[in-house]
Amino acid sequence: MSDIQTLMRSANPIEDAHTEFGQDDLDALLLLTQQRSGDMDVKEVTTPVTPEKKNNRGWLVAAVAFASVIAVAALALLVSGPSEDAPPATTPTTTPVDVALPTTVPPTTVAEPTISADDEAVLAAFVTALNSGDVEAFRAIFDPAAERVGEWEGDYDDDLNGLAIEAQHKHLRGTSSALEDCVPNGDRVTCTLISEGPVELAIFQVPRREKYNFLIEEELILGISAKCDICSDGAETDGEILDWVARFDPAARSVMGAYHANPGSVEGAALWRDYAPMWREAKTAGTLDEVARAMVSVAAYEQSSNAGDAAAFRAAFDPGAVRFTANTPDLPTSLDKIVEEMQALSARQSVVDLTECVVVDRGVRCVLVVTGPVESAVYGGQISGATTLIVDDDGLILEIRAGQLALDVVAADRFLDWVQLTDPTVYEQLLPPGIREL
Amino acid sequence: MATGSGHSGTSETQWMGMHRDARFEGIYRAHAADVLGYCARRTSREEAKDAASEVFVVALRRIDDMPAGDEALPWLYGVARNVLKNRDRSGRRRLRLSAKLTTTSERSVPGPEPQVVRNSEHEELLAAVAKLPERDREVLRLVEWEGLSREQVADMFFVSRAAIDQRISRSYKKLARTLGVPQSDPRTAPVPAEEGGEV
């Protein structure tokens, strides 16, 4: 033992509490505890209240009270006698006697143990940071010395970094969280964390509920342990979703699987947000096979388009495909035109993303989003529009119905006018999809 | 030092099956002195009694949530720690309010240090301990004064055993530096005998 440790032990003001405190001290402590506990019982515990029996003699009490009032008034008149100064006897000045007896007593309210205002503020900051996806704000409410912040079900430990990333990705996949039923629990505060969003609803069908124990010190969170109440079928469902996605988009499945094991990619969060609700919808409708087939065409369209691979793009279409519409249903165009447009997008580094897909009769309707430097320069962001792919039994695209693109036509026109004047030779190449036919 | 055995001889099932009053009685008999000692080491004797009774009121109310066996005492210490901190906070708030009302300069807030100091050497040590970060201070006292194992303290603080080792080592280094006391290898020296370290 080191000198300093010896010194520390010898500085113990109470070396042995069991010899330091006698039975009298302990009896006094017990008495004090019992008194306080008795106070607590009165204040905090609902005392069963037996409703008083309805008083069947209420009429008798009322009659006696009324007779008393009359008798007192008559006696007063007899004693004082009539007086000319006296005001005319109009309204009786006696106070009405309330003879109604209460038949029930309001129940005593249970006073739940409350948490301190400081702890409450920390918990509110936790939820705000969680919902905003603000990693820095999230980190700021944890003690930097918190070595282990997550002690999750099973053998999975998480650190602050992992928890911060998970918070960010909850935000990215559209999950909102709330803390409810917070109560002190020994030296911790126990709350129910309710997470609700497309992914949670797809996997669990109801908002996910987890019991969180917070260890808060000096207005900072030192530790969290969590236990999930509604997670039992989650792992199985997660697996089903991944298997299903693998049927039409193996690359996405791979990203989603990696995200599931260790949340950390924006893309992973986005894919779960897209595919989990679709899986739930298809499973409920009994159309998992049909949707998977339709999604083959979506994935082929998207991937070949972004790769600028004309051959692969054409291969995604049914050889008998005859109808393509752009922007308005009555403007048919050809596969060649579509391919040409796809190549133009690829050449100018625009990325096509088919997202928020839902299954429709014989196909799938998605939101087509195009992002890239040109879209950013001309429209200040992206262009998007509903696009429906009608597929055949083999999952090949038979027909495309493209809705109106959401874009700033005025900005586009000005830009195209400017390009036309500046360099007419590149004008044709810069036309974004759909504009050419307008 | 903690010597109470609690209900460690009672199985979890037996424990839960016992009547609440019997459970509380067992807890109280085993740990009242320890809890009183914990509080008395950190505040005045009078305050300690008051705080300890608050701890047992909480224990009585949450008897169903209390862990059984060897985990009961650390749980009670955790409650005691919070009770003392709350009292300390309330004291600070009262002082702040009082300072505002009287517009006098802010008085120094009395710390929760023990009232019993045996000699000047201890006084110096305790002054140095008081300068440690709150959590380091508490970890050190729980291990050296309350006699909890490092695993128990790690569970209380929700950190790994290695983290507790680090904290203690760091604290002893700081104390040795402040007091000019030679410090042997911090990784072996502070480990209590019951955990396999040297005494």
Chai-1 contact restraints between the chains, C-beta under 6 A:
chainA,res_idxA,chainB,res_idxB,connection_type,confidence,min_distance_angstrom,max_distance_angstrom,comment,restraint_id
A,M1,B,V199,contact,1.0,0.0,6.0,A-B,restraint_1
A,S2,B,Q183,contact,1.0,0.0,6.0,A-B,restraint_2
A,S2,B,S184,contact,1.0,0.0,6.0,A-B,restraint_3
A,S2,B,A189,contact,1.0,0.0,6.0,A-B,restraint_4
A,D3,B,V181,contact,1.0,0.0,6.0,A-B,restraint_5
A,I4,B,Y172,contact,1.0,0.0,6.0,A-B,restraint_6
A,I4,B,L175,contact,1.0,0.0,6.0,A-B,restraint_7
A,I4,B,A176,contact,1.0,0.0,6.0,A-B,restraint_8
A,I4,B,V181,contact,1.0,0.0,6.0,A-B,restraint_9
A,I4,B,Q183,contact,1.0,0.0,6.0,A-B,restraint_10
A,Q5,B,A189,contact,1.0,0.0,6.0,A-B,restraint_11
A,Q5,B,P190,contact,1.0,0.0,6.0,A-B,restraint_12
A,L7,B,L125,contact,1.0,0.0,6.0,A-B,restraint_13
A,M8,B,E144,contact,1.0,0.0,6.0,A-B,restraint_14
A,R9,B,E144,contact,1.0,0.0,6.0,A-B,restraint_15
A,A11,B,H122,contact,1.0,0.0,6.0,A-B,restraint_16
A,A11,B,L125,contact,1.0,0.0,6.0,A-B,restraint_17
A,N12,B,W145,contact,1.0,0.0,6.0,A-B,restraint_18
A,P13,B,R41,contact,1.0,0.0,6.0,A-B,restraint_19
A,P13,B,P114,contact,1.0,0.0,6.0,A-B,restraint_20
A,P13,B,V116,contact,1.0,0.0,6.0,A-B,restraint_21
A,I14,B,G37,contact,1.0,0.0,6.0,A-B,restraint_22
A,I14,B,A40,contact,1.0,0.0,6.0,A-B,restraint_23
A,I14,B,R41,contact,1.0,0.0,6.0,A-B,restraint_24
A,D16,B,M1,contact,1.0,0.0,6.0,A-B,restraint_25
A,A17,B,A33,contact,1.0,0.0,6.0,A-B,restraint_26
A,A17,B,D34,contact,1.0,0.0,6.0,A-B,restraint_27
A,A17,B,G37,contact,1.0,0.0,6.0,A-B,restraint_28
A,H18,B,T3,contact,1.0,0.0,6.0,A-B,restraint_29
A,H18,B,A33,contact,1.0,0.0,6.0,A-B,restraint_30
A,F21,B,A33,contact,1.0,0.0,6.0,A-B,restraint_31
A,F21,B,L36,contact,1.0,0.0,6.0,A-B,restraint_32
A,L26,B,A32,contact,1.0,0.0,6.0,A-B,restraint_33
A,L29,B,A32,contact,1.0,0.0,6.0,A-B,restraint_34
A,L29,B,K49,contact,1.0,0.0,6.0,A-B,restraint_35
A,L29,B,A52,contact,1.0,0.0,6.0,A-B,restraint_36
A,L29,B,S53,contact,1.0,0.0,6.0,A-B,restraint_37
A,L32,B,S53,contact,1.0,0.0,6.0,A-B,restraint_38
A,T33,B,S53,contact,1.0,0.0,6.0,A-B,restraint_39
A,T33,B,F56,contact,1.0,0.0,6.0,A-B,restraint_40
A,T33,B,V57,contact,1.0,0.0,6.0,A-B,restraint_41
A,R36,B,S53,contact,1.0,0.0,6.0,A-B,restraint_42
A,R36,B,V57,contact,1.0,0.0,6.0,A-B,restraint_43
A,S37,B,V57,contact,1.0,0.0,6.0,A-B,restraint_44
A,S37,B,L60,contact,1.0,0.0,6.0,A-B,restraint_45
A,E147,B,V159,contact,1.0,0.0,6.0,A-B,restraint_46
A,E147,B,S160,contact,1.0,0.0,6.0,A-B,restraint_47
A,E147,B,A163,contact,1.0,0.0,6.0,A-B,restraint_48
A,R148,B,V159,contact,1.0,0.0,6.0,A-B,restraint_49
A,R148,B,S160,contact,1.0,0.0,6.0,A-B,restraint_50
A,G186,B,W75,contact,1.0,0.0,6.0,A-B,restraint_51
A,G186,B,G78,contact,1.0,0.0,6.0,A-B,restraint_52
A,G186,B,V79,contact,1.0,0.0,6.0,A-B,restraint_53
A,D187,B,G78,contact,1.0,0.0,6.0,A-B,restraint_54
A,D187,B,V79,contact,1.0,0.0,6.0,A-B,restraint_55
A,D187,B,N82,contact,1.0,0.0,6.0,A-B,restraint_56
A,L215,B,F158,contact,1.0,0.0,6.0,A-B,restraint_57
A,G223,B,F158,contact,1.0,0.0,6.0,A-B,restraint_58
